[in-house]
Amino acid sequence: MEVILKEDVNKLGHRGDVVKVADGYGRNYLLPQKLAIEATANNKAVIEQMKASAARKSAKEKVTAEDLATTLNAVELVFERKVGENDHLFGSVTSGDIAHELEAKGFTIDRRKISLDEPLKSLGEYHVPVKLHREVTSHVKVTVKSDAPEVEAAPAVAAVAE
């Protein structure tokens, strides 16, 4: 089945592309979700108009994404989590946690745009990529630290030595 994409679809194509997909994928997912329309003769005539409109919309979105990227590069998020032996976290910091924390700071970012290969499971400082647009990626500084108060090691060692 051939369809014309109305929106960008990951690993399939960009807005305005004519792509060949499996019948079930097209009928059961792309068409009901309004991500694509069937590639009929009439719809193919509309492609050029759609592509021009998509190019204008994409350019506007890119400018907005670049502005947001400059502000996001300065953002630093700090997560305090319970820690076990060897600085290993109980639980983890996920893209959903990062999205929630960004929302608390006034940024509305979908968690699926946060490119976290796997959840953060150890203490440290990370630079997490956020894909704001097809051509614009920003990085957010994420620091994961222990929620336990820092215990001074020197007095404990002195008490044991006596």
C-alpha positions in Angstrom: 0.0 0.0 0.0 1.3 3.5 -0.9 0.6 6.4 1.5 1.4 10.0 1.7 2.8 11.0 5.1 1.0 14.0 6.7 3.5 14.1 9.6 7.1 12.9 10.2 7.1 9.2 11.2 10.3 7.8 12.8 12.1 5.2 10.7 9.6 5.7 7.9 9.8 9.1 6.3 9.1 12.8 6.5 6.0 14.9 6.0 4.9 14.8 2.3 6.9 11.7 1.4 5.2 8.9 -0.6 6.1 5.6 1.0 5.2 2.0 0.5 4.1 0.3 3.7 2.4 -3.0 4.7 -1.3 -2.9 4.3 -2.1 -3.6 7.9 0.3 -0.9 9.1 -1.2 1.6 6.8 -4.9 0.7 7.5 -4.6 0.0 11.3 -2.1 2.7 12.4 -1.1 5.4 9.9 -4.6 6.2 8.5 -6.6 6.1 11.8 -3.9 8.2 13.6 -4.1 10.7 10.7 -0.4 10.4 10.1 -0.9 9.6 6.4 -3.4 9.6 3.6 -3.8 7.0 0.8 -1.8 7.8 -2.3 -4.6 8.0 -4.8 -4.4 10.0 -8.0 -6.3 12.9 -6.4 -4.1 12.9 -3.3 -1.0 12.8 -5.4 -2.0 16.0 -7.0 -2.2 17.6 -3.6 1.4 16.5 -2.6 3.1 19.5 -4.1 0.9 21.9 -2.1 1.4 19.9 1.0 5.2 19.8 0.5 5.4 23.6 0.2 3.2 24.1 3.2 5.3 21.5 5.1 8.5 23.3 4.2 7.2 26.6 5.5 5.9 24.9 8.7 9.2 23.1 9.2 11.2 26.3 8.8 9.1 28.0 11.4 9.3 25.0 13.8 13.1 25.0 13.3 13.5 28.6 14.3 11.4 28.0 17.4 13.4 24.9 18.2 16.7 26.7 17.8 15.5 29.4 20.3 14.4 26.7 22.7 17.8 24.9 22.3 19.8 27.9 23.3 17.8 28.2 26.6 17.8 24.5 27.2 21.6 24.3 26.9 21.9 26.5 30.1 19.4 24.3 32.1 20.8 22.0 34.8 18.6 19.4 36.5 19.5 17.8 39.8 18.0 14.5 41.0 18.5 13.2 44.5 18.0 9.4 44.7 18.6 6.7 47.3 22.0 5.0 46.8 23.2 1.6 47.7 26.7 0.1 47.6 29.1 1.3 44.9 27.0 4.4 44.3 24.3 2.3 42.5 20.9 3.8 42.6 17.7 2.2 43.9 15.6 2.8 40.9 16.8 5.1 38.1 16.3 8.5 36.4 14.2 8.0 33.2 13.3 10.3 30.3 9.9 10.7 32.0 11.6 12.0 35.2 13.6 14.5 33.1 10.6 15.6 31.2 8.7 16.2 34.5 11.5 18.2 35.9 11.8 20.3 32.8 8.0 21.0 33.0 8.5 22.1 36.6 11.1 24.6 35.2 8.6 25.9 32.6 9.6 23.8 29.5 7.0 21.6 27.9 9.1 18.8 26.3 7.6 15.4 25.4 9.5 12.6 27.1 9.9 10.8 23.7 12.0 13.7 22.5 14.5 13.1 25.3 17.1 10.7 23.7 18.1 8.6 26.7 19.3 5.2 25.5 18.8 3.6 28.9 17.8 5.1 32.3 20.6 6.6 34.4 21.4 4.2 37.2 24.5 5.6 38.8 25.6 8.9 40.4 27.3 11.5 38.3 26.9 14.2 35.7 25.3 13.5 32.3 24.6 15.5 29.2 21.3 14.2 27.9 20.4 15.0 24.3 16.9 16.4 23.6 15.7 16.2 20.0 13.6 19.4 19.5 13.4 19.2 15.7 14.7 17.0 12.9 17.8 19.2 12.6 18.0 20.7 16.1 19.3 18.8 19.1 19.9 20.4 22.5 21.7 19.0 25.6 20.5 19.2 29.1 22.9 18.8 32.0 21.6 16.2 34.5 23.2 15.6 37.8 22.3 12.5 39.8 23.4 12.6 43.5 22.7 10.8 46.7 19.8 12.0 49.0 21.8 10.8 52.1 23.6 13.6 54.0 27.3 13.5 53.4 29.0 11.7 56.3 32.5 12.9 57.2 34.9 10.0 57.0 37.7 11.4 59.0 36.0 11.5 62.5 34.7 8.0 62.0 38.3 6.7 61.3 39.6 8.6 64.3 37.0 7.0 66.6 37.9 3.5 65.4 41.6 4.1 65.9 41.2 5.0 69.6 
